[in-house]
């Protein structure tokens, strides 16, 4: 895992065998860079926790013109 995070060419070599490998890297580039900068596993967990906290605070997107309904 450390090699994957610390070397973008190695990550590309690993993920190129998957159909969506490039998409995975481009979608997660910022987060993977933040993980790679962590010197300890405890800091990786801290970055992960901060990232997940941000995700839970993002409001749901609703298409324009459609009312928001909590009823099924």
C-alpha positions in Angstrom: 0.0 0.0 0.0 2.8 2.5 0.8 4.3 2.0 -2.7 0.9 2.6 -4.2 0.5 5.9 -2.3 4.0 7.2 -2.7 4.6 6.5 -6.4 2.1 7.7 -8.9 3.7 5.7 -11.7 3.4 2.5 -9.6 -0.2 3.3 -8.9 -0.9 3.7 -12.6 0.9 0.4 -13.3 -1.3 -1.3 -10.7 -4.6 0.2 -11.6 -4.3 0.1 -15.4 -5.4 -3.5 -15.5 -8.8 -2.5 -14.2 -11.4 -0.9 -16.5 -11.9 2.0 -14.2 -8.4 2.2 -12.7 -7.6 5.6 -14.3 -11.0 7.0 -13.1 -10.2 5.7 -9.5 -6.9 7.6 -9.5 -8.3 10.8 -10.9 -11.3 10.8 -8.7 -9.3 10.1 -5.6 -6.1 12.0 -6.4 -6.4 14.7 -3.7 -7.3 12.2 -1.0 -4.5 9.8 -2.1 -2.0 12.6 -2.1 -3.1 13.5 1.5 -2.7 9.9 2.6 0.7 9.7 0.9 1.9 12.8 2.9 1.1 11.1 6.2 4.2 9.8 8.0 2.2 7.5 10.4 -0.9 5.3 10.2 -2.5 7.5 12.9 -2.3 10.5 10.6 -3.8 8.5 7.8 -6.8 7.7 10.1 -7.0 11.4 11.0 -7.1 12.4 7.3 -9.7 9.7 6.7 -11.9 10.9 9.5 -11.7 14.5 8.4 -12.6 13.5 4.8 -15.6 11.4 5.9 -16.8 14.2 8.2 -16.7 16.6 5.2 -18.8 14.1 3.2 -21.5 13.9 5.8 -21.8 17.7 5.8 -22.5 18.1 2.1 -26.1 18.9 1.4 -27.9 16.6 -1.0 -28.2 18.0 -4.5 -31.8 18.3 -5.9 -32.5 19.0 -9.6 -33.8 22.5 -10.1 -37.6 22.8 -10.1 -38.3 19.5 -8.3 -39.7 19.8 -4.8 -37.8 18.0 -1.9 -40.1 15.4 -0.3 -39.4 13.2 2.6 -42.4 11.1 1.8 -42.0 7.8 -0.2 
